[in-house]
């Protein structure tokens, strides 16, 4: 197995910069991110999505421009990069398209939370779903991403936030605004979507799948309200299992959309999240 400097999240200060780097200075507080944002390609300049057509999401084990590694092991062997962040080390080397400058006032020990999970969940709630005050929300999977979705929904004023998970004791979920909890194993003969429809009088306005299972994506869709329910898929289905969705309900107004990195453009949106944290807004 090839050795890697793993971990895809981080918050660090710049110790030194490359010869042609003008965007950053030594000492800047930065957040390395796996999702590139070159600000030069057609996709990065568009407000319709958050992809990058030059660097994409290749998830390669080397630097994105020349395909080489910047890391060596104790015996001189090559160590590979991981998700363009490689933060399981005291120092790392990251391409400029994967680095975001934030306020120097931001706590370094918390900056890594903006690097992936928190930004993904908050962005999904605010930018992709655009939750309104009084909305009802269902979240499938209460890991870091799911709890970030819940926090985003709470801050937007959602009236009911339903969490679906197998372990109610794993997190103090009410701190994140979760008002109702459903354990699928205790629903008896009913499936989760039926239970959600009962407690919301027809289904939620917004449903989020944060695990990466096709069966749960279908449950999330079926939990949304006919006429306007929106399902946002954040989980990565590693087996590429097809979804089985009744197209009739698409005709009736339900929608389903994918969501990568919360729909955020790293260089413009992460600094905004950092400022909101600092100013408690």
C-alpha positions in Angstrom: 0.0 0.0 0.0 1.4 3.4 -0.9 2.0 5.7 2.0 0.1 8.9 2.3 0.1 12.0 4.4 -3.6 11.6 5.1 -6.5 13.9 6.4 -8.6 16.2 4.3 -9.2 19.0 6.8 -6.9 21.6 8.4 -6.4 25.1 9.6 -2.9 26.4 9.5 -0.7 29.5 9.1 1.5 30.0 6.1 5.2 29.5 6.9 6.5 30.1 3.3 5.0 30.6 -0.2 6.0 29.7 -3.7 7.8 32.1 -6.1 4.7 33.1 -8.1 2.2 33.2 -5.3 0.7 36.6 -4.9 -2.6 35.9 -3.1 -1.1 35.0 0.2 1.6 36.2 2.6 3.7 34.4 5.1 1.8 34.4 8.4 -1.7 34.4 6.9 -4.3 32.2 8.6 -5.6 29.8 6.0 -7.9 26.9 5.6 -6.7 24.2 3.1 -9.7 22.6 1.3 -10.0 19.5 -0.9 -12.4 21.3 -3.3 -10.5 23.6 -5.7 -11.4 27.2 -6.6 -9.1 28.7 -9.2 -11.3 31.7 -9.9 -10.2 31.7 -13.5 -12.2 29.0 -15.3 -15.7 29.4 -16.6 -17.1 27.2 -13.9 -15.4 29.1 -11.1 -16.6 32.4 -12.5 -20.2 31.2 -12.8 -22.7 31.5 -9.9 -24.6 28.4 -11.1 -22.3 25.9 -9.4 -19.1 25.5 -7.4 -17.1 23.2 -9.5 -13.7 24.0 -11.2 -13.2 22.9 -14.8 -9.4 23.3 -14.7 -8.6 21.3 -11.5 -11.8 19.5 -10.9 -12.0 17.0 -8.1 -9.4 14.5 -9.3 -8.6 13.4 -5.7 -5.1 12.5 -6.9 -2.2 11.6 -4.6 0.2 14.3 -6.0 0.3 18.0 -6.5 -2.4 19.0 -9.1 -0.2 20.9 -11.5 2.9 18.7 -12.1 1.9 15.3 -10.6 4.8 15.2 -8.2 4.9 14.7 -4.4 6.4 17.2 -1.9 6.7 14.7 0.9 9.5 12.2 1.9 9.5 9.6 4.6 12.3 9.0 7.1 14.1 6.7 4.7 13.7 9.0 1.7 10.7 7.2 0.3 8.0 9.2 -1.5 4.9 9.9 0.6 1.8 10.7 -1.4 -0.6 13.6 -0.9 -4.3 13.1 0.2 -7.2 15.2 -1.0 -4.9 18.0 -1.8 -4.7 18.9 1.9 -2.5 16.2 3.6 -2.7 17.6 7.1 -1.6 14.7 9.3 1.8 16.5 9.6 3.1 19.6 11.3 3.8 21.2 7.9 2.1 20.5 4.5 2.4 21.8 0.9 -0.8 22.8 -0.8 -1.6 24.3 -4.2 -2.9 27.9 -4.2 -6.3 26.8 -5.6 -6.9 24.7 -2.5 -6.1 27.4 0.1 -8.5 30.0 1.6 -7.4 33.0 3.7 -9.5 33.7 6.8 -9.3 36.2 9.6 -6.3 35.9 11.9 -8.7 36.2 14.8 -10.3 32.8 14.0 -9.2 30.1 16.5 -6.7 27.9 14.8 -7.9 24.8 16.5 -11.4 25.3 15.1 -10.4 26.4 11.6 -10.3 22.8 10.3 -14.0 22.5 10.8 -14.5 24.9 7.9 -12.3 22.8 5.7 -15.0 20.2 4.9 -17.9 18.9 7.1 -19.2 22.1 8.7 -19.0 24.1 5.5 -20.7 21.3 3.6 -23.6 21.1 6.0 -24.2 24.8 6.5 -23.8 25.4 2.8 -26.4 22.7 2.0 -28.9 24.3 4.3 -28.3 27.9 3.4 -27.2 27.9 -0.3 -28.5 24.7 -1.9 -31.8 24.3 0.0 -32.1 28.0 1.0 -34.3 27.1 4.0 -36.8 29.7 5.1 -38.1 30.6 8.5 -40.8 28.2 9.6 -39.8 25.3 7.3 -39.8 21.7 8.3 -36.6 19.7 7.8 -35.5 16.0 7.9 -31.9 15.0 8.2 -30.8 11.4 7.5 -27.5 10.8 9.4 -26.4 12.9 12.4 -22.6 12.8 11.9 -20.6 16.0 11.5 -22.3 16.9 8.2 -25.8 16.1 9.4 -25.4 18.2 12.5 -24.0 21.1 10.5 -27.2 20.9 8.4 -29.2 21.0 11.6 -27.4 24.0 12.8 -27.9 25.7 9.5 -31.6 24.9 9.6 -31.8 26.2 13.2 -30.1 29.5 12.3 -32.5 29.9 9.4 -35.5 29.5 11.8 -36.8 26.1 10.8 -39.9 25.2 12.9 -39.2 21.5 13.1 -35.9 19.6 12.5 -36.2 15.8 12.4 -33.0 13.8 12.9 -32.9 10.2 11.6 -30.1 8.1 13.0 -29.5 4.7 14.7 -27.9 6.2 17.8 -29.7 8.9 19.8 -27.1 9.0 22.5 -24.1 9.6 20.2 -24.6 13.4 20.1 -26.3 16.0 22.2 -28.4 16.7 19.2 -30.8 19.2 20.7 -27.9 21.7 20.9 -28.0 21.8 17.1 -31.7 22.4 16.9 -32.9 18.8 16.4 -36.5 18.8 17.7 -37.5 15.3 16.9 -35.5 12.0 16.7 -36.3 8.9 14.7 -34.5 5.6 15.1 -35.5 3.5 12.0 -35.2 0.3 14.0 -38.0 1.3 16.3 -40.6 2.3 13.7 -42.2 -1.1 13.7 -43.9 -2.0 10.4 -43.8 1.6 9.2 -40.9 3.0 7.2 -39.2 6.2 8.1 -40.9 8.3 5.4 -44.3 7.3 6.7 -43.4 8.3 10.2 -42.1 11.7 9.0 -45.2 12.3 7.0 -47.4 11.6 10.1 -45.5 14.1 12.3 -45.3 16.8 9.6 -48.8 16.4 8.2 -47.7 15.4 4.7 -43.9 15.5 4.6 -41.1 18.0 5.2 -40.2 21.0 3.1 -36.5 20.0 3.0 -34.9 16.6 3.3 -31.2 15.9 3.5 -29.3 12.6 3.1 -25.9 12.8 4.8 -24.7 9.2 4.8 -24.4 7.9 1.3 -26.8 5.0 0.9 -29.2 4.8 -2.1 -31.9 3.4 0.1 -31.7 6.4 2.5 -31.7 8.8 -0.4 -35.0 7.2 -1.5 -36.3 7.5 2.0 -35.3 11.1 2.1 -37.1 11.8 -1.2 -40.2 10.0 0.0 -40.2 12.0 3.2 -40.5 15.3 1.4 -43.8 17.0 0.7 -45.7 16.6 -2.5 -45.9 19.8 -4.5 -42.7 21.5 -3.3 -40.6 19.2 -1.2 -36.8 19.4 -1.9 -34.3 16.6 -1.3 -30.6 17.4 -1.0 -28.1 14.6 -1.3 -24.8 15.1 0.5 -23.7 11.5 1.1 -21.4 9.8 -1.4 -22.8 6.5 -2.7 -19.6 4.5 -3.0 -21.2 1.7 -4.9 -22.9 4.0 -7.5 -26.2 2.2 -6.7 -29.0 3.7 -8.9 -31.9 5.5 -7.2 -35.5 4.2 -7.6 -37.7 7.3 -7.6 -41.3 7.4 -8.7 -41.3 10.0 -11.6 -44.9 10.8 -10.9 -43.8 12.7 -7.7 -41.3 14.7 -9.8 -44.2 15.8 -12.0 -46.1 16.8 -8.8 -43.3 19.2 -7.8 -40.9 17.4 -5.7 -37.2 18.0 -6.6 -34.0 16.2 -5.8 -30.5 17.7 -6.2 -26.9 16.7 -5.3 -24.7 18.9 -3.2 -20.9 18.9 -3.2 -19.1 20.9 -0.5 -22.4 22.6 0.4 -22.5 24.3 -3.0 -19.9 26.7 -1.6 -17.1 28.5 -3.6 -14.3 28.1 -1.1 -12.4 31.3 -1.5 -15.5 33.6 -1.3 -17.8 31.6 1.0 -15.6 30.2 3.7 -14.4 33.7 4.8 -18.0 34.6 5.2 -18.7 31.6 7.5 -15.6 32.5 9.5 -16.8 36.1 10.0 -20.3 34.9 11.0 -18.7 32.7 13.6 -16.5 35.5 15.0 -19.4 37.9 15.2 -21.9 35.3 16.4 -24.4 35.9 13.6 
